[in-house]
Amino acid sequence: MKKTFLANAEIAMEPSKAVKEYKEELIKSQKQNERLTSQPLKTTQQIDL
């Protein structure tokens, strides 16, 4: 409960910092998703050849 409160307090005190961190994490996740979704396509292309 205390950890949650402290995490929420940081967001309330420095919202721009929290938003920046969330955006960075989102971009990182999107890049990882793109990388992972392209791998099966590469494998399929290799098998077809």
Secondary structure, DSSP 8 states (H G I E B T S, - for coil): -HHHHHHHHHHHH-HHHHHHHHHHHHHHHHHHHHHHHHHHHHHHHHHH-
